[in-house]
Amino acid sequence: MALILLIIDGTRSLAASGLVATPLGETWAMLHTDSLVGLREFVATRFFGPLLDSAVAGILSLPGWLVLGVPGGLLAWLGRSRRSRLFVKQDQL
């Protein structure tokens, strides 16, 4: 998803002849406004609502490819194969 959002922002940047970074909140509102409203209502009803609301607003103001790409890259790095590569010379076979 992060790669798709990066390609969309890259295409928009080429068309605008400048850097375009679409915030995650705007992308989410275009895709499904009801779930975004539901998230904001859910956060508002929590005990630390004002604190959570500012944190959610900060995250939603970041580019979507960044918000999804950083955790995705971290998960890919953590899930990589950890075994060491053993290189064998042909005469050792």
MMTF fields as JSON, N, C-alpha, C and O atoms, coordinates in Angstrom:
{
  "mmtfVersion": "1.0.0",
  "mmtfProducer": "UNKNOWN",
  "numBonds": 371,
  "numAtoms": 372,
  "numGroups": 93,
  "numChains": 1,
  "numModels": 1,
  "chainsPerModel": [1],
  "groupsPerChain": [93],
  "chainIdList": ["A"],
  "bondAtomList": [4, 2, 8, 6, 12, 10, 16, 14, 20, 18, 24, 22, 28, 26, 32, 30, 36, 34, 40, 38, 44, 42, 48, 46, 52, 50, 56, 54, 60, 58, 64, 62, 68, 66, 72, 70, 76, 74, 80, 78, 84, 82, 88, 86, 92, 90, 96, 94, 100, 98, 104, 102, 108, 106, 112, 110, 116, 114, 120, 118, 124, 122, 128, 126, 132, 130, 136, 134, 140, 138, 144, 142, 148, 146, 152, 150, 156, 154, 160, 158, 164, 162, 168, 166, 172, 170, 176, 174, 180, 178, 184, 182, 188, 186, 192, 190, 196, 194, 200, 198, 204, 202, 208, 206, 212, 210, 216, 214, 220, 218, 224, 222, 228, 226, 232, 230, 236, 234, 240, 238, 244, 242, 248, 246, 252, 250, 256, 254, 260, 258, 264, 262, 268, 266, 272, 270, 276, 274, 280, 278, 284, 282, 288, 286, 292, 290, 296, 294, 300, 298, 304, 302, 308, 306, 312, 310, 316, 314, 320, 318, 324, 322, 328, 326, 332, 330, 336, 334, 340, 338, 344, 342, 348, 346, 352, 350, 356, 354, 360, 358, 364, 362, 368, 366],
  "bondOrderList": [1, 1, 1, 1, 1, 1, 1, 1, 1, 1, 1, 1, 1, 1, 1, 1, 1, 1, 1, 1, 1, 1, 1, 1, 1, 1, 1, 1, 1, 1, 1, 1, 1, 1, 1, 1, 1, 1, 1, 1, 1, 1, 1, 1, 1, 1, 1, 1, 1, 1, 1, 1, 1, 1, 1, 1, 1, 1, 1, 1, 1, 1, 1, 1, 1, 1, 1, 1, 1, 1, 1, 1, 1, 1, 1, 1, 1, 1, 1, 1, 1, 1, 1, 1, 1, 1, 1, 1, 1, 1, 1, 1],
  "groupList": [{"groupName": "MET", "atomNameList": ["N", "CA", "C", "O"], "elementList": ["N", "C", "C", "O"], "formalChargeList": [0, 0, 0, 0], "bondAtomList": [1, 0, 2, 1, 3, 2], "bondOrderList": [1, 1, 2], "singleLetterCode": "M", "chemCompType": "L-PEPTIDE LINKING"}, {"groupName": "ALA", "atomNameList": ["N", "CA", "C", "O"], "elementList": ["N", "C", "C", "O"], "formalChargeList": [0, 0, 0, 0], "bondAtomList": [1, 0, 2, 1, 3, 2], "bondOrderList": [1, 1, 2], "singleLetterCode": "A", "chemCompType": "L-PEPTIDE LINKING"}, {"groupName": "LEU", "atomNameList": ["N", "CA", "C", "O"], "elementList": ["N", "C", "C", "O"], "formalChargeList": [0, 0, 0, 0], "bondAtomList": [1, 0, 2, 1, 3, 2], "bondOrderList": [1, 1, 2], "singleLetterCode": "L", "chemCompType": "L-PEPTIDE LINKING"}, {"groupName": "ILE", "atomNameList": ["N", "CA", "C", "O"], "elementList": ["N", "C", "C", "O"], "formalChargeList": [0, 0, 0, 0], "bondAtomList": [1, 0, 2, 1, 3, 2], "bondOrderList": [1, 1, 2], "singleLetterCode": "I", "chemCompType": "L-PEPTIDE LINKING"}, {"groupName": "ASP", "atomNameList": ["N", "CA", "C", "O"], "elementList": ["N", "C", "C", "O"], "formalChargeList": [0, 0, 0, 0], "bondAtomList": [1, 0, 2, 1, 3, 2], "bondOrderList": [1, 1, 2], "singleLetterCode": "D", "chemCompType": "L-PEPTIDE LINKING"}, {"groupName": "GLY", "atomNameList": ["N", "CA", "C", "O"], "elementList": ["N", "C", "C", "O"], "formalChargeList": [0, 0, 0, 0], "bondAtomList": [1, 0, 2, 1, 3, 2], "bondOrderList": [1, 1, 2], "singleLetterCode": "G", "chemCompType": "PEPTIDE LINKING"}, {"groupName": "THR", "atomNameList": ["N", "CA", "C", "O"], "elementList": ["N", "C", "C", "O"], "formalChargeList": [0, 0, 0, 0], "bondAtomList": [1, 0, 2, 1, 3, 2], "bondOrderList": [1, 1, 2], "singleLetterCode": "T", "chemCompType": "L-PEPTIDE LINKING"}, {"groupName": "ARG", "atomNameList": ["N", "CA", "C", "O"], "elementList": ["N", "C", "C", "O"], "formalChargeList": [0, 0, 0, 0], "bondAtomList": [1, 0, 2, 1, 3, 2], "bondOrderList": [1, 1, 2], "singleLetterCode": "R", "chemCompType": "L-PEPTIDE LINKING"}, {"groupName": "SER", "atomNameList": ["N", "CA", "C", "O"], "elementList": ["N", "C", "C", "O"], "formalChargeList": [0, 0, 0, 0], "bondAtomList": [1, 0, 2, 1, 3, 2], "bondOrderList": [1, 1, 2], "singleLetterCode": "S", "chemCompType": "L-PEPTIDE LINKING"}, {"groupName": "VAL", "atomNameList": ["N", "CA", "C", "O"], "elementList": ["N", "C", "C", "O"], "formalChargeList": [0, 0, 0, 0], "bondAtomList": [1, 0, 2, 1, 3, 2], "bondOrderList": [1, 1, 2], "singleLetterCode": "V", "chemCompType": "L-PEPTIDE LINKING"}, {"groupName": "PRO", "atomNameList": ["N", "CA", "C", "O"], "elementList": ["N", "C", "C", "O"], "formalChargeList": [0, 0, 0, 0], "bondAtomList": [1, 0, 2, 1, 3, 2], "bondOrderList": [1, 1, 2], "singleLetterCode": "P", "chemCompType": "L-PEPTIDE LINKING"}, {"groupName": "GLU", "atomNameList": ["N", "CA", "C", "O"], "elementList": ["N", "C", "C", "O"], "formalChargeList": [0, 0, 0, 0], "bondAtomList": [1, 0, 2, 1, 3, 2], "bondOrderList": [1, 1, 2], "singleLetterCode": "E", "chemCompType": "L-PEPTIDE LINKING"}, {"groupName": "TRP", "atomNameList": ["N", "CA", "C", "O"], "elementList": ["N", "C", "C", "O"], "formalChargeList": [0, 0, 0, 0], "bondAtomList": [1, 0, 2, 1, 3, 2], "bondOrderList": [1, 1, 2], "singleLetterCode": "W", "chemCompType": "L-PEPTIDE LINKING"}, {"groupName": "HIS", "atomNameList": ["N", "CA", "C", "O"], "elementList": ["N", "C", "C", "O"], "formalChargeList": [0, 0, 0, 0], "bondAtomList": [1, 0, 2, 1, 3, 2], "bondOrderList": [1, 1, 2], "singleLetterCode": "H", "chemCompType": "L-PEPTIDE LINKING"}, {"groupName": "PHE", "atomNameList": ["N", "CA", "C", "O"], "elementList": ["N", "C", "C", "O"], "formalChargeList": [0, 0, 0, 0], "bondAtomList": [1, 0, 2, 1, 3, 2], "bondOrderList": [1, 1, 2], "singleLetterCode": "F", "chemCompType": "L-PEPTIDE LINKING"}, {"groupName": "LYS", "atomNameList": ["N", "CA", "C", "O"], "elementList": ["N", "C", "C", "O"], "formalChargeList": [0, 0, 0, 0], "bondAtomList": [1, 0, 2, 1, 3, 2], "bondOrderList": [1, 1, 2], "singleLetterCode": "K", "chemCompType": "L-PEPTIDE LINKING"}, {"groupName": "GLN", "atomNameList": ["N", "CA", "C", "O"], "elementList": ["N", "C", "C", "O"], "formalChargeList": [0, 0, 0, 0], "bondAtomList": [1, 0, 2, 1, 3, 2], "bondOrderList": [1, 1, 2], "singleLetterCode": "Q", "chemCompType": "L-PEPTIDE LINKING"}],
  "groupTypeList": [0, 1, 2, 3, 2, 2, 3, 3, 4, 5, 6, 7, 8, 2, 1, 1, 8, 5, 2, 9, 1, 6, 10, 2, 5, 11, 6, 12, 1, 0, 2, 13, 6, 4, 8, 2, 9, 5, 2, 7, 11, 14, 9, 1, 6, 7, 14, 14, 5, 10, 2, 2, 4, 8, 1, 9, 1, 5, 3, 2, 8, 2, 10, 5, 12, 2, 9, 2, 5, 9, 10, 5, 5, 2, 2, 1, 12, 2, 5, 7, 8, 7, 7, 8, 7, 2, 14, 9, 15, 16, 4, 16, 2],
  "groupIdList": [1, 2, 3, 4, 5, 6, 7, 8, 9, 10, 11, 12, 13, 14, 15, 16, 17, 18, 19, 20, 21, 22, 23, 24, 25, 26, 27, 28, 29, 30, 31, 32, 33, 34, 35, 36, 37, 38, 39, 40, 41, 42, 43, 44, 45, 46, 47, 48, 49, 50, 51, 52, 53, 54, 55, 56, 57, 58, 59, 60, 61, 62, 63, 64, 65, 66, 67, 68, 69, 70, 71, 72, 73, 74, 75, 76, 77, 78, 79, 80, 81, 82, 83, 84, 85, 86, 87, 88, 89, 90, 91, 92, 93],
  "secStructList": [7, 2, 2, 2, 2, 2, 2, 2, 2, 2, 2, 2, 2, 2, 2, 2, 6, 1, 7, 7, 7, 7, 5, 2, 2, 2, 2, 2, 2, 2, 2, 7, 2, 2, 2, 2, 2, 2, 2, 2, 2, 2, 2, 2, 6, 1, 6, 6, 2, 2, 2, 2, 2, 2, 2, 2, 2, 2, 2, 2, 6, 1, 5, 2, 2, 2, 2, 2, 2, 2, 2, 2, 2, 2, 2, 2, 2, 2, 6, 1, 7, 7, 1, 7, 7, 7, 7, 7, 7, 4, 4, 4, 7],
  "xCoordList": [0.825, 0.0, 0.869, 0.568, 1.962, 2.86, 3.467, 3.619, 3.809, 4.379, 3.355, 3.699, 2.12, 1.063, 0.865, 0.75, 0.825, 0.659, 1.861, 1.706, 3.062, 4.255, 4.206, 4.592, 3.74, 3.615, 2.568, 2.773, 1.459, 0.428, 0.967, 0.756, 1.665, 2.243, 3.331, 3.472, 4.095, 5.113, 4.504, 5.017, 3.414, 2.726, 2.139, 2.22, 1.55, 1.016, 2.13, 1.938, 3.286, 4.417, 4.915, 5.259, 4.948, 5.353, 4.362, 4.76, 3.078, 2.052, 2.077, 1.798, 2.41, 2.399, 3.752, 3.877, 4.761, 6.129, 6.629, 7.312, 6.288, 6.717, 6.403, 5.724, 6.901, 6.705, 5.283, 4.812, 4.603, 3.251, 3.274, 3.66, 2.858, 2.759, 1.35, 1.018, 0.535, -0.852, -0.92, -0.418, -1.526, -1.643, -2.516, -3.424, -2.221, -2.979, -4.45, -5.314, -4.749, -6.142, -6.931, -8.098, -6.291, -6.975, -7.212, -8.284, -6.228, -6.378, -7.462, -8.285, -7.453, -8.446, -9.837, -10.788, -9.973, -11.277, -11.789, -12.993, -10.885, -11.296, -11.765, -12.692, -11.13, -11.456, -12.7, -13.578, -12.779, -13.901, -14.061, -13.454, -14.865, -15.041, -15.681, -15.329, -16.605, -17.312, -16.365, -16.534, -15.373, -14.448, -13.522, -13.118, -13.189, -12.375, -13.159, -12.614, -14.417, -15.284, -15.44, -15.427, -15.588, -15.684, -14.435, -14.527, -13.269, -12.026, -11.984, -11.625, -12.344, -12.323, -13.336, -13.046, -14.51, -15.498, -14.996, -15.194, -14.348, -13.798, -12.739, -12.745, -11.832, -10.765, -11.341, -10.844, -12.387, -12.98, -13.632, -13.741, -14.069, -14.749, -13.799, -14.252, -12.523, -11.558, -11.16, -11.386, -10.577, -10.182, -9.133, -9.231, -8.142, -7.109, -7.446, -6.552, -8.708, -9.189, -8.45, -8.015, -8.286, -7.581, -6.13, -5.634, -5.467, -4.09, -4.051, -3.229, -4.941, -5.01, -5.428, -4.936, -6.334, -6.796, -5.659, -5.557, -4.803, -3.671, -2.665, -2.058, -2.481, -1.57, -2.115, -1.373, -3.412, -4.037, -4.007, -3.747, -4.272, -4.224, -2.821, -2.656, -1.814, -0.434, -0.098, 0.558, -0.547, -0.288, -1.04, -0.501, -2.285, -3.074, -2.563, -2.913, -1.748, -1.203, 0.072, 0.533, 0.646, 1.843, 1.465, 0.33, 2.418, 2.121, 1.789, 2.397, 0.825, 0.373, 1.466, 1.556, 2.307, 3.37, 4.382, 4.997, 4.558, 5.479, 4.879, 5.558, 3.612, 2.95, 2.864, 3.012, 2.63, 2.527, 3.865, 4.063, 4.784, 6.066, 7.042, 7.769, 7.073, 8.022, 7.709, 8.607, 6.465, 6.193, 6.341, 6.776, 5.981, 6.138, 7.595, 7.94, 8.45, 9.884, 10.469, 11.317, 10.017, 10.483, 10.051, 10.842, 8.81, 8.336, 9.068, 9.356, 9.369, 10.119, 11.527, 12.055, 12.135, 13.482, 13.474, 14.363, 12.467, 12.388, 12.052, 12.439, 11.35, 10.94, 11.895, 11.601, 13.039, 13.98, 14.606, 14.549, 15.188, 15.866, 17.18, 17.969, 17.416, 18.598, 19.756, 20.816, 19.567, 20.664, 21.779, 21.535, 22.965, 24.109, 24.278, 24.024, 24.703, 24.915, 26.281, 27.286, 26.305, 27.531, 27.93, 27.211, 29.073, 29.563, 30.548, 31.528, 30.269, 31.094, 31.823, 31.231, 33.119, 33.926, 33.644, 33.229, 33.878, 33.561, 34.425, 33.948, 35.652, 36.52, 36.152, 36.649, 35.303, 34.861, 33.656, 33.276, 33.054, 31.905, 32.36, 31.542],
  "yCoordList": [-1.183, 0.0, 1.247, 2.23, 1.195, 2.343, 2.617, 3.773, 1.57, 1.743, 2.346, 3.195, 1.914, 2.465, 3.949, 4.753, 4.315, 5.73, 6.559, 7.719, 5.979, 6.685, 6.923, 7.993, 5.944, 6.101, 7.164, 7.968, 7.173, 8.189, 9.58, 10.498, 9.751, 11.062, 11.441, 12.614, 10.465, 10.741, 11.192, 12.108, 10.562, 10.962, 12.363, 13.167, 12.646, 13.991, 15.026, 16.158, 14.655, 15.577, 15.893, 17.035, 14.878, 15.111, 16.018, 16.902, 15.8, 16.617, 18.056, 18.984, 18.244, 19.588, 20.278, 21.448, 19.587, 20.109, 20.598, 21.618, 19.873, 20.181, 19.006, 18.063, 19.065, 17.966, 17.969, 18.984, 16.836, 16.676, 15.485, 14.38, 15.725, 14.66, 14.704, 15.608, 13.745, 13.705, 13.162, 12.069, 13.896, 13.402, 12.15, 11.959, 11.312, 10.073, 10.358, 9.628, 11.408, 11.754, 12.075, 11.702, 12.765, 13.101, 11.845, 11.678, 10.981, 9.733, 8.858, 8.278, 8.769, 7.972, 8.534, 7.774, 9.859, 10.488, 10.211, 10.053, 10.152, 9.836, 8.388, 8.098, 7.472, 6.054, 5.666, 4.979, 6.109, 5.7, 6.689, 6.523, 7.701, 8.779, 8.287, 8.762, 7.352, 6.875, 6.251, 6.453, 5.495, 4.872, 5.911, 5.751, 6.95, 8.025, 8.779, 9.117, 9.039, 9.678, 8.763, 9.238, 7.472, 6.507, 6.483, 6.375, 6.585, 6.629, 7.876, 7.798, 9.01, 10.261, 10.212, 10.707, 9.627, 9.482, 8.531, 8.777, 7.448, 6.49, 7.144, 6.97, 7.893, 8.555, 9.595, 9.761, 10.295, 11.35, 10.796, 11.511, 9.533, 8.962, 8.291, 7.798, 8.257, 7.621, 8.576, 9.782, 8.04, 8.821, 9.875, 11.022, 9.497, 10.425, 10.971, 11.142, 11.244, 11.687, 12.873, 12.799, 13.976, 15.121, 14.807, 15.286, 14.012, 13.634, 12.705, 12.881, 11.721, 10.8, 11.527, 11.217, 12.489, 13.22, 13.985, 14.018, 14.601, 15.323, 14.363, 14.684, 13.184, 12.189, 11.652, 11.515, 11.347, 10.849, 11.921, 11.62, 13.174, 14.27, 14.433, 14.717, 14.259, 14.336, 13.232, 13.469, 12.023, 10.891, 11.06, 10.766, 11.534, 11.706, 12.846, 12.92, 13.729, 14.832, 14.436, 15.176, 13.287, 12.801, 12.151, 11.706, 12.094, 11.399, 9.927, 9.272, 9.431, 8.054, 7.035, 6.041, 7.265, 6.313, 6.238, 5.193, 7.329, 7.324, 6.572, 5.77, 6.837, 6.203, 4.688, 3.937, 4.241, 2.806, 2.163, 0.974, 2.938, 2.396, 2.121, 1.129, 2.981, 2.786, 1.512, 0.694, 1.316, 0.038, -1.172, -2.236, -1.015, -2.122, -2.495, -3.676, -1.493, -1.756, -2.376, -3.265, -1.91, -2.471, -3.927, -4.772, -4.22, -5.607, -6.507, -7.664, -5.979, -6.762, -7.041, -8.136, -6.047, -6.227, -7.236, -8.083, -7.147, -8.084, -9.504, -10.465, -9.651, -10.965, -11.611, -12.673, -10.982, -11.533, -12.82, -13.11, -13.566, -14.806, -14.445, -13.668, -14.999, -14.629, -15.624, -15.424, -16.655, -17.611, -17.011, -16.297, -17.315, -16.774, -17.54, -18.741, -16.818, -17.432, -18.106, -17.499, -19.329, -20.093, -20.238, -20.833, -19.689, -19.76, -20.924, -21.001, -21.8, -22.993, -22.871, -22.577, -23.105, -23.086, -24.371, -25.382, -24.301, -25.431, -26.644, -27.773, -26.455, -27.6, -28.228, -29.31, -27.591, -28.155, -29.079, -29.775, -29.097, -29.953, -31.338, -32.232],
  "zCoordList": [0.0, 0.0, 0.0, -0.677, 0.775, 0.831, -0.538, -0.932, -1.253, -2.586, -3.549, -4.371, -3.449, -4.303, -4.013, -4.937, -2.726, -2.366, -2.795, -3.18, -2.735, -3.195, -4.704, -5.176, -5.453, -6.905, -7.24, -8.149, -6.518, -6.756, -6.473, -7.266, -5.347, -5.028, -6.024, -6.37, -6.484, -7.501, -8.806, -9.449, -9.205, -10.432, -10.303, -11.231, -9.151, -8.917, -8.877, -9.32, -8.354, -8.318, -9.727, -10.03, -10.577, -11.962, -12.68, -13.438, -12.443, -13.094, -12.594, -13.353, -11.315, -10.736, -10.869, -10.507, -11.375, -11.467, -10.112, -10.02, -9.089, -7.727, -6.832, -7.239, -5.61, -4.676, -4.127, -3.614, -4.235, -3.7, -2.749, -3.129, -1.513, -0.511, 0.066, 0.833, -0.294, 0.145, 1.57, 1.831, 2.493, 3.877, 3.945, 3.135, 4.921, 5.094, 5.353, 4.867, 6.111, 6.4, 5.138, 5.014, 4.21, 2.952, 2.11, 1.527, 2.05, 1.299, 1.919, 1.211, 3.246, 3.956, 3.734, 3.554, 3.744, 3.527, 2.114, 1.913, 1.132, -0.237, -0.354, -1.111, 0.392, 0.276, 1.068, 0.547, 2.339, 3.179, 4.325, 5.383, 4.121, 5.09, 6.389, 7.469, 6.293, 7.49, 8.512, 9.714, 8.046, 8.992, 9.628, 10.78, 8.906, 9.477, 10.546, 11.597, 10.282, 11.276, 12.49, 13.626, 12.264, 13.353, 14.219, 15.442, 13.592, 14.354, 15.23, 16.404, 14.67, 15.442, 16.598, 17.688, 16.376, 17.453, 18.535, 19.725, 18.12, 19.075, 19.95, 21.169, 19.336, 20.082, 21.034, 22.148, 20.601, 21.435, 22.695, 23.692, 22.675, 23.835, 24.822, 25.855, 24.545, 25.438, 26.569, 26.475, 27.618, 28.787, 28.425, 28.862, 27.64, 27.196, 25.813, 24.985, 25.555, 24.254, 23.67, 22.521, 24.414, 23.832, 23.45, 22.43, 24.262, 23.954, 22.74, 21.841, 22.722, 21.59, 20.308, 19.223, 20.443, 19.266, 18.616, 17.39, 19.42, 18.836, 18.211, 17.189, 18.816, 18.241, 16.921, 15.948, 16.891, 15.658, 14.573, 13.408, 14.953, 13.975, 13.415, 12.228, 14.251, 13.771, 12.796, 11.781, 13.1, 12.202, 10.889, 9.822, 10.962, 9.741, 8.87, 7.692, 9.423, 8.624, 7.885, 7.016, 8.216, 7.536, 6.208, 6.034, 5.265, 3.996, 4.245, 5.091, 3.5, 3.68, 3.435, 4.156, 2.418, 2.121, 3.26, 3.473, 3.988, 5.118, 6.309, 6.95, 6.596, 7.74, 7.55, 8.515, 6.344, 6.088, 5.754, 6.007, 5.189, 4.751, 5.876, 5.831, 6.885, 7.988, 8.777, 8.975, 9.234, 9.926, 9.002, 9.442, 7.724, 6.781, 6.578, 6.541, 6.447, 6.314, 7.571, 7.495, 8.723, 9.99, 10.131, 10.55, 9.787, 9.858, 8.861, 9.166, 7.667, 6.69, 7.193, 7.001, 7.84, 8.382, 9.527, 9.615, 10.409, 11.523, 11.069, 11.734, 9.969, 9.5, 8.524, 7.976, 8.298, 7.325, 7.851, 9.046, 6.963, 7.326, 8.012, 7.474, 9.187, 9.956, 9.818, 10.41, 9.069, 8.968, 8.115, 7.143, 8.5, 7.773, 6.469, 6.382, 5.493, 4.185, 4.18, 4.549, 3.77, 3.726, 2.264, 1.461, 1.944, 0.58, 0.479, 1.221, -0.431, -0.599, -1.933, -2.972, -1.864, -3.096, -3.867, -3.301, -5.163, -6.002, -5.655, -5.765, -5.249, -4.931, -3.592, -3.277, -2.797, -1.533, -1.711, -0.77, -2.891, -3.127, -3.32, -3.535]
}
